[in-house]
Amino acid sequence: MASRGVGPFSGQRLRLARFRASLTARELAERVGVTPSAISQFETGRAKPTAAVAAALALACGVPVAYFDALGRQISPNGMDGTHFRSLRSTTKQARGRAFYWAEAALDLSEALDGHVELPRPDVPSYPVSGDARTSEIERSAQALREHWSLPEGPVSNVIRLLESRGVVVTLLPLDDRTIDGYSHFQGSRPVVVLTSTKGDAGRARFDAAHEVGHLVCHPDADPGGAQEKQANTFAAEFLMPRVLIARELPRRFDLDAYARLKHKWGVSIQALLYRARELEVITEAAYRRSVMTISRDFGRSAEPYPLPGREHPRLLALAVEVAAQSGVERETLANEAGLTLDDLDSLTAELERRPVVDAYATDQGR
């Protein structure tokens, strides 16, 4: 792939770069020395900046000038409206725009890498469901995916590695906005899932990843904050804890040790197991509420007892960058081809710091 230089100007990419920098149109205009109206005209394509203004825009937004090249990869056609965000009410447009930048940056990098290494081909089938689909229909979609991917009975060993092996671009980012747990879209040749690093519990993080798989498989059109969110949770529960298997193992009364064992076997949170037990009518609604209150009282609202050893991390992009380097393609070259700064490339590929986690449940059992 040829290096990207200054070409036809993309207003869509300017808008994304502005969101990346968390700037309003007025703030960007002030930094560059143009009017807010000029920024609007640049973004809508009614006017083109001069080379000097384009360079100033790039500097203000923290991107290379090459990022604005309209001859590069086209921005996903449905944009933020086609992206599965959890809720529009709790998330600002600016925050969604910044998040969408990172999803598009991951796709820019994957396209640049595709010119040098062979990434797994996307293999994410579509089993769409309607907004009023029954639980059984959504669960059948999860069952169909497990069958399509030839998964053995039992727990999914590593959700993120599984997605990456099926050609899904996954990245884990420390987003500042805590209203965004994760998001995804499949608007072009490759699906993308962006997970955040704010979830401390590895089981909850796995559920988030499976939740996004539910969107990719069941929801070709995004409807943030609607019925799709509950449907994606139902999909994730069935994908990670198949009804025919988990129903036999869930205890019929609250037993923390029993739930801790299941947590470590299935790789999901105790909260998710309790919710699944209520959903499958293994326990009553009253028993579910009592159990949740007990955990909240003893461990706090956000803490989970007996943490899993460590959360899953994406590796596909980082590994592809390493393989490309072995073939003589340096990070600087990839960043230039993708229209990214080296810092942004590193953010997309770096494994976040992983501190050792004491497995309290295993420690207790070893006494």
Phi and psi in degrees as a GROMACS rama.xvg file:
@    title "Ramachandran Plot"
@    xaxis  label "Phi"
@    yaxis  label "Psi"
@TYPE xy
-73.6802  151.44  ALA-2
-64.4204  143.142  SER-3
-86.8203  129.992  ARG-4
-119.645  -160.085  GLY-5
-80.0411  118.287  VAL-6
-132.286  -156.615  GLY-7
-54.4324  137.944  PRO-8
-83.7609  132.392  PHE-9
-100.975  112.961  SER-10
-66.396  -33.1194  GLY-11
-60.6394  -40.8417  GLN-12
-72.1606  -32.4249  ARG-13
-62.2784  -43.652  LEU-14
-61.152  -42.2065  ARG-15
-65.6791  -40.9234  LEU-16
-63.3515  -37.9749  ALA-17
-64.0154  -41.9604  ARG-18
-63.3958  -38.6639  PHE-19
-56.6651  -40.1018  ARG-20
-85.8093  1.63853  ALA-21
55.8645  45.3616  SER-22
-113.516  141.047  LEU-23
-79.0679  167.038  THR-24
-61.1343  -38.6988  ALA-25
-65.9884  -42.4949  ARG-26
-63.8218  -41.4039  GLU-27
-65.9782  -40.8925  LEU-28
-59.976  -42  ALA-29
-63.8283  -38.8344  GLU-30
-69.8084  -32.1704  ARG-31
-92.3822  -22.2193  VAL-32
87.7725  30.943  GLY-33
-125.343  179.398  VAL-34
-88.2452  155.03  THR-35
-56.8824  -33.1244  PRO-36
-63.128  -36.4427  SER-37
-65.2872  -41.4286  ALA-38
-60.4556  -43.5218  ILE-39
-60.7389  -42.4096  SER-40
-67.6397  -36.7986  GLN-41
-62.9231  -44.8656  PHE-42
-69.8712  -32.1901  GLU-43
-89.987  -4.2067  THR-44
83.6563  9.14099  GLY-45
-79.5418  -16.3624  ARG-46
-148.751  157.815  ALA-47
-118.449  137.272  LYS-48
-74.4318  155.202  PRO-49
-69.6732  167.753  THR-50
-59.3191  -39.0145  ALA-51
-67.3645  -41.908  ALA-52
-68.1417  -39.0438  VAL-53
-60.3298  -40.4078  ALA-54
-64.9693  -39.504  ALA-55
-67.4439  -38.794  ALA-56
-62.5088  -42.9881  LEU-57
-63.1149  -43.5231  ALA-58
-62.8693  -42.972  LEU-59
-67.1237  -32.6887  ALA-60
-91.6324  -10.541  CYS-61
77.5878  31.4707  GLY-62
-128.742  160.001  VAL-63
-70.4166  155.863  PRO-64
-58.2447  -32.9744  VAL-65
-61.0149  -21.0804  ALA-66
-61.7369  -27.0022  TYR-67
-84.0225  0.4557  PHE-68
-66.7546  115.997  ASP-69
-71.2865  -12.1364  ALA-70
-86.4009  -4.55151  LEU-71
-77.2046  -166.2  GLY-72
-58.3368  134.634  ARG-73
-72.2347  136.744  GLN-74
-59.4061  141.703  ILE-75
-50.6744  129.353  SER-76
-60.8412  -33.7693  PRO-77
-91.9104  -1.4288  ASN-78
54.9501  -144.652  GLY-79
-64.4686  -29.9227  MET-80
-66.7699  -21.7143  ASP-81
-99.454  10.7899  GLY-82
-103.827  138.921  THR-83
-85.3313  92.887  HIS-84
-96.8384  153.543  PHE-85
-68.042  -42.2736  ARG-86
-155.371  138.132  SER-87
-86.9782  -20.8883  LEU-88
-72.3875  -38.7803  ARG-89
-94.73  -4.04878  SER-90
-121.369  128.052  THR-91
-73.4706  158.599  THR-92
-61.9884  -36.7676  LYS-93
-62.7439  -42.2015  GLN-94
-67.2118  -40.9803  ALA-95
-64.2112  -38.9949  ARG-96
-64.3632  -42.271  GLY-97
-63.478  -42.0417  ARG-98
-63.2463  -41.5301  ALA-99
-64.2533  -34.2624  PHE-100
-54.7529  -45.1815  TYR-101
-68.6542  -34.7553  TRP-102
-63.3187  -43.8537  ALA-103
-68.8958  -35.8375  GLU-104
-63.3113  -39.1479  ALA-105
-62.6993  -38.9407  ALA-106
-71.0501  -36.7569  LEU-107
-58.633  -44.8676  ASP-108
-66.7883  -41.1621  LEU-109
-64.4049  -35.7017  SER-110
-67.9263  -41.0245  GLU-111
-61.6943  -42.3634  ALA-112
-65.1202  -36.9466  LEU-113
-58.7974  -22.3992  ASP-114
-77.6608  -8.61801  GLY-115
-126.792  -32.006  HIS-116
-131.252  160.197  VAL-117
-95.2051  104.937  GLU-118
-81.1812  154.394  LEU-119
-56.8901  139.331  PRO-120
-72.7111  142.833  ARG-121
-61.4489  132.791  PRO-122
-139.246  71.5024  ASP-123
-123.659  98.3202  VAL-124
-67.9077  161.73  PRO-125
-109.701  121.009  SER-126
-125.949  72.4185  TYR-127
-65.5434  146.783  PRO-128
-126.705  154.123  VAL-129
-82.7772  169.869  SER-130
-65.0684  -24.9872  GLY-131
-107.829  25.1567  ASP-132
-62.4899  143.984  ALA-133
-75.2681  159.298  ARG-134
-56.0932  -40.5502  THR-135
-62.5866  -34.9158  SER-136
-68.9947  -41.3193  GLU-137
-66.4043  -41.2142  ILE-138
-64.6263  -34.0877  GLU-139
-64.7602  -33.4004  ARG-140
-64.1944  -42.2977  SER-141
-65.0318  -41.3496  ALA-142
-64.097  -40.1802  GLN-143
-64.257  -37.8929  ALA-144
-66.9712  -43.5487  LEU-145
-58.5513  -39.7725  ARG-146
-69.6644  -42.3354  GLU-147
-60.6595  -39.1312  HIS-148
-87.7702  6.4898  TRP-149
54.0766  43.8778  SER-150
-78.2313  138.325  LEU-151
-71.1084  162.376  PRO-152
-61.5934  146.62  GLU-153
108.259  -169.099  GLY-154
-65.2638  151.389  PRO-155
-81.5887  121.144  VAL-156
-66.4343  -43.0025  SER-157
-150.311  107.83  ASN-158
-65.5189  -45.3572  VAL-159
-66.1585  -44.4418  ILE-160
-61.3351  -37.2979  ARG-161
-62.0319  -46.5462  LEU-162
-61.5053  -45.2485  LEU-163
-63.6109  -35.538  GLU-164
-68.1645  -18.5581  SER-165
-101.982  19.7577  ARG-166
81.5912  13.9003  GLY-167
-87.0805  130.046  VAL-168
-80.1759  118.305  VAL-169
-120.379  134.01  VAL-170
-138.097  150.351  THR-171
-118.119  119.634  LEU-172
-128.09  144.878  LEU-173
-85.584  68.8033  PRO-174
-66.2698  143.05  LEU-175
-71.8736  -31.3132  ASP-176
-83.9425  114.261  ASP-177
-80.1807  -0.217511  ARG-178
-81.2978  -7.65026  THR-179
-109.29  109.444  ILE-180
-85.8784  -34.4535  ASP-181
176.909  161.143  GLY-182
-158.956  166.236  TYR-183
-160.521  162.238  SER-184
-161.883  160.553  HIS-185
-138.728  80.9786  PHE-186
-110.554  -4.65246  GLN-187
-140.508  -134.514  GLY-188
-84.0062  -14.0797  SER-189
-145.464  133.01  ARG-190
-76.2385  152.716  PRO-191
-134.249  138.892  VAL-192
-127.729  126.647  VAL-193
-114.367  122.093  VAL-194
-110.235  151.747  LEU-195
-101.821  162.009  THR-196
-98.8327  15.9162  SER-197
-86.3803  -16.3867  THR-198
-79.2274  116.919  LYS-199
-77.7045  -28.9803  GLY-200
-89.9213  127.587  ASP-201
-64.7352  -34.0843  ALA-202
-64.57  -42.3416  GLY-203
-65.2098  -36.6335  ARG-204
-65.5682  -39.4566  ALA-205
-63.0484  -39.938  ARG-206
-64.9537  -39.328  PHE-207
-58.264  -43.9775  ASP-208
-62.9536  -44.4645  ALA-209
-65.4471  -34.382  ALA-210
-58.3593  -45.5946  HIS-211
-67.1906  -33.5679  GLU-212
-60.0115  -40.9253  VAL-213
-56.9909  -42.0313  GLY-214
-63.4377  -46.8297  HIS-215
-60.2976  -36.961  LEU-216
-84.2239  -41.6389  VAL-217
-100.086  -19.7763  CYS-218
-126.805  85.5513  HIS-219
-64.0806  -26.3435  PRO-220
-115.93  132.732  ASP-221
-80.2083  144.039  ALA-222
-141.008  73.7767  ASP-223
-57.1482  134.924  PRO-224
80.1779  -2.43122  GLY-225
-94.6613  -153.15  GLY-226
-62.9775  -21.7008  ALA-227
-61.6852  -31.4085  GLN-228
-65.981  -45.5364  GLU-229
-65.0888  -37.6625  LYS-230
-64.3209  -40.3725  GLN-231
-65.4  -34.3075  ALA-232
-66.8462  -41.2224  ASN-233
-62.3775  -42.7133  THR-234
-60.2892  -48.249  PHE-235
-60.9264  -40.5962  ALA-236
-62.5116  -43.6499  ALA-237
-71.6826  -36.6992  GLU-238
-65.4561  -41.2486  PHE-239
-88.9483  -29.9924  LEU-240
-133.958  74.2296  MET-241
-53.5104  135.272  PRO-242
-51.9677  -46.3809  ARG-243
-68.2634  -19.3748  VAL-244
-99.1405  -47.0795  LEU-245
-73.2072  -29.5453  ILE-246
-60.8518  -29.7278  ALA-247
-76.1927  -19.8589  ARG-248
-103.061  -21.4661  GLU-249
-68.4909  129.241  LEU-250
-70.214  148.74  PRO-251
-88.0188  -0.770015  ARG-252
-140.314  160.316  ARG-253
-71.4943  117.551  PHE-254
-135.266  103.255  ASP-255
-58.8891  -40.8208  LEU-256
-62.3291  -41.1017  ASP-257
-64.3332  -43.0714  ALA-258
-67.9391  -33.7336  TYR-259
-63.7035  -41.5065  ALA-260
-62.4188  -43.3965  ARG-261
-66.2484  -36.8567  LEU-262
-57.6322  -45.7058  LYS-263
-76.1327  -25.1845  HIS-264
-75.8284  -47.5728  LYS-265
-95.1438  -11.092  TRP-266
69.5588  36.2585  GLY-267
-129.737  165.158  VAL-268
-74.6037  159.304  SER-269
-63.5358  -36.1375  ILE-270
-58.9373  -42.8267  GLN-271
-66.7232  -38.0896  ALA-272
-65.1952  -41.8975  LEU-273
-64.3024  -42.7968  LEU-274
-62.555  -40.2464  TYR-275
-65.4145  -39.1577  ARG-276
-63.5039  -40.3477  ALA-277
-67.5628  -42.6046  ARG-278
-61.6682  -37.0209  GLU-279
-89.3399  5.09998  LEU-280
62.0724  29.0667  GLU-281
-75.2585  -34.844  VAL-282
-125.503  160.55  ILE-283
-82.1426  167.99  THR-284
-60.6004  -41.1377  GLU-285
-64.7356  -41.8165  ALA-286
-65.0925  -37.7057  ALA-287
-61.4598  -48.0649  TYR-288
-63.1144  -41.0748  ARG-289
-62.2121  -41.0752  ARG-290
-65.1025  -43.8636  SER-291
-63.1065  -41.9677  VAL-292
-64.2148  -37.8759  MET-293
-63.719  -45.8467  THR-294
-64.7  -42.4762  ILE-295
-62.7278  -39.923  SER-296
-66.9132  -42.3716  ARG-297
-84.5551  -27.8369  ASP-298
-126.75  -4.54004  PHE-299
93.5935  163.883  GLY-300
-72.047  -31.1218  ARG-301
-104.977  -10.3206  SER-302
-92.1514  146.59  ALA-303
-117.445  131.88  GLU-304
-71.2107  158.132  PRO-305
53.3491  64.8312  TYR-306
-62.6393  150.409  PRO-307
-69.3415  155.011  LEU-308
-55.8057  -34.8934  PRO-309
-176.072  152.817  GLY-310
-83.3665  157.43  ARG-311
-76.065  147.278  GLU-312
-127.783  141.773  HIS-313
-65.7846  151.257  PRO-314
-136.317  -14.3796  ARG-315
-59.9205  -52.5375  LEU-316
-63.3682  -43.8357  LEU-317
-62.6805  -43.3253  ALA-318
-65.3265  -39.7201  LEU-319
-64.4879  -37.8631  ALA-320
-63.5614  -40.2438  VAL-321
-64.6832  -43.3744  GLU-322
-64.5171  -41.3032  VAL-323
-61.7342  -39.8271  ALA-324
-62.9091  -37.5345  ALA-325
-64.6134  -23.0534  GLN-326
-93.8584  6.96324  SER-327
93.7129  7.32377  GLY-328
-98.4593  106.783  VAL-329
-78.9707  163.227  GLU-330
-58.6005  -38.6035  ARG-331
-60.4082  -39.1632  GLU-332
-65.7104  -45.2591  THR-333
-62.94  -42.3179  LEU-334
-61.5339  -42.4987  ALA-335
-64.4458  -43.1355  ASN-336
-65.9005  -33.0935  GLU-337
-85.3416  -9.31653  ALA-338
71.8334  32.3118  GLY-339
-118.191  156.901  LEU-340
-76.5097  160.286  THR-341
-62.7696  -35.6099  LEU-342
-62.684  -41.7491  ASP-343
-69.9882  -37.0178  ASP-344
-60.2757  -44.4473  LEU-345
-63.7418  -38.4985  ASP-346
-62.5719  -35.6884  SER-347
-75.9787  -25.2974  LEU-348
-112.238  -17.5949  THR-349
-75.4871  136.435  ALA-350
-77.5819  126.829  GLU-351
-64.6484  153.844  LEU-352
-53.4028  131.386  GLU-353
-118.684  110.718  ARG-354
-87.1787  149.969  ARG-355
-59.6372  137.697  PRO-356
-113.291  127.142  VAL-357
-75.3268  120.43  VAL-358
-81.4006  92.8835  ASP-359
-62.9633  -37.4976  ALA-360
-64.5732  -46.31  TYR-361
-64.1651  -35.9675  ALA-362
-63.7467  -44.5662  THR-363
-60.5012  -41.6268  ASP-364
-70.0183  -23.4529  GLN-365
-84.5233  -4.12111  GLY-366
